[in-house]
Amino acid sequence: MHELSIAQSIMERVEALRAEHDAAGIASVQLQVGTLSGVDPYALEMAFSVAVEGTLYAATRWDIQSIPARVDCRSCGKTTTPDGPFPICMNCDSTDIKIVAGRELMIDTIEVGQNEETDHV
């Protein structure tokens, strides 16, 4: 399950940002995970539950937003949302497409907790 190593990498980045901003803790982290990223959001959620045990992030809320794939078709000019794992134009079935969304794997927002108050990083 490569999601565990992804969760650990994300936690390392969050820790670097927490330290940079001298924050006491992290209340929540919002992530964007595209449907074409190769990451299973459910498995990533389970990986966080394992990775945070006994750490500063045990009480952190990890919100994972799934970003659907969107493609621009070079054949018909339409923008469509593929409904399967293979990106094709849903209008004309062309594979001559440009992927414009769905590959995301990124930290969107970090909510910092400091003595009952929260700030956004």
C-alpha positions in Angstrom: 0.0 0.0 0.0 1.9 3.0 -1.3 -0.7 5.3 0.4 1.2 4.9 3.7 4.4 6.4 2.3 2.3 9.2 0.7 0.7 9.9 4.1 4.1 10.0 5.7 5.4 12.4 3.1 2.4 14.7 3.5 2.9 14.6 7.3 6.6 15.6 6.8 5.5 18.6 4.7 2.9 19.6 7.2 5.4 19.3 10.0 7.8 21.6 8.1 5.1 24.2 7.6 4.1 23.9 11.3 7.6 24.5 12.4 8.1 27.3 9.9 5.1 29.1 11.4 5.9 28.1 15.0 2.5 26.6 15.5 1.6 24.6 18.5 -0.4 22.1 16.5 -2.4 21.4 13.4 -6.2 21.2 13.7 -6.9 20.0 10.2 -5.4 19.4 6.8 -7.5 19.5 3.6 -6.1 17.5 0.7 -7.0 17.3 -3.0 -6.7 13.9 -4.6 -7.5 13.5 -8.3 -9.2 10.4 -9.6 -6.3 9.9 -12.0 -3.6 10.4 -9.4 -3.2 6.7 -8.7 -4.0 7.3 -5.0 -7.1 5.6 -3.4 -8.6 8.3 -1.1 -10.0 5.6 1.2 -6.7 3.8 1.5 -5.0 7.2 2.1 -7.5 7.9 4.9 -6.7 4.6 6.5 -2.9 5.2 6.0 -3.3 8.5 8.0 -5.0 6.7 10.8 -2.0 4.4 11.1 0.7 7.1 10.4 -0.5 9.6 13.0 -0.6 7.1 16.0 1.5 8.5 18.8 2.4 11.7 17.0 1.6 15.3 17.3 -1.0 14.7 14.5 -3.1 12.1 16.4 -5.9 14.6 16.8 -5.5 16.3 13.4 -8.5 16.0 11.0 -7.4 14.9 7.5 -10.1 15.9 5.0 -9.6 14.4 1.6 -11.5 15.9 -1.4 -11.7 13.8 -4.5 -11.1 15.8 -7.7 -12.9 14.3 -10.7 -11.0 13.9 -14.0 -11.7 16.5 -16.7 -10.4 16.4 -20.2 -10.3 18.8 -23.1 -10.9 16.9 -26.4 -8.7 18.0 -29.3 -11.0 16.2 -31.8 -14.4 17.7 -30.9 -13.4 20.6 -28.7 -15.6 19.6 -25.7 -14.6 19.4 -22.1 -15.9 16.3 -20.4 -15.6 14.2 -17.3 -14.6 10.6 -18.0 -16.6 8.1 -16.0 -13.9 5.4 -15.8 -10.2 4.9 -15.1 -9.2 5.7 -18.7 -9.4 9.3 -19.7 -11.3 9.6 -23.0 -13.7 12.2 -24.4 -17.2 11.3 -23.3 -18.7 13.2 -26.2 -16.9 11.5 -29.1 -14.9 8.7 -27.5 -11.6 10.2 -28.7 -8.3 9.5 -26.9 -6.8 12.7 -28.4 -7.4 14.6 -25.2 -5.6 16.9 -22.7 -6.1 16.1 -19.0 -7.0 19.4 -17.3 -8.0 18.0 -13.9 -7.8 14.7 -11.9 -4.1 14.3 -11.4 -4.0 16.4 -8.2 -2.3 15.2 -5.1 -1.8 18.3 -3.0 -2.3 20.0 0.3 -5.0 22.6 -0.1 -5.4 24.1 3.3 -3.8 23.7 6.8 -5.7 24.9 9.8 -3.3 25.7 12.6 -4.4 25.3 16.2 -2.8 27.5 18.8 -4.3 27.7 22.3 -8.0 27.3 21.3 -7.5 29.6 18.3 -7.0 28.6 14.7 -5.2 30.3 11.8 -4.9 29.2 8.2 -1.4 28.5 6.7 
